[in-house]
Amino acid sequence: MARSVNRVILLGNLGRDAELTYTPSGQALSKVSLATSRSWKDQTSGEMQEETDWPNRAIWGKTADKPNH
């Protein structure tokens, strides 16, 4: 069976401050809620439409433990 890697890049705005916690073994875990929006022109009415999704993501390890700048 062929192996593949899927990569997704999400661009958006944080919905709230990240929640930084640590596992019992000391590994950093940061939980974030990201607002991603898309807009399009409705073919029937001709009006602009917008939809926002709120995917929740977990960031592990050194990336999660970096301070905000």
C-alpha positions, 0 to 999 in steps of 0.5 A: 500500500502506498503511503502519503502525507496530507498537509493542511494549512489553516489561516484564521483568527484565534477565538480565545486565548490558547489554553496551555497545560502539561501532561503528567510526563511534562509535555506541553499541550496547547488547545486553540479555537480557530475561526476560519471563514469563506465567502462566495457570491450566491448564484441565485440571489447574487448576494455575498454569503459568508460562513465561519467554521470553528475548528479546535486544534491541539498543539503539542511539544515545543511548538505549544510551549513557545511564548507569545510575541 
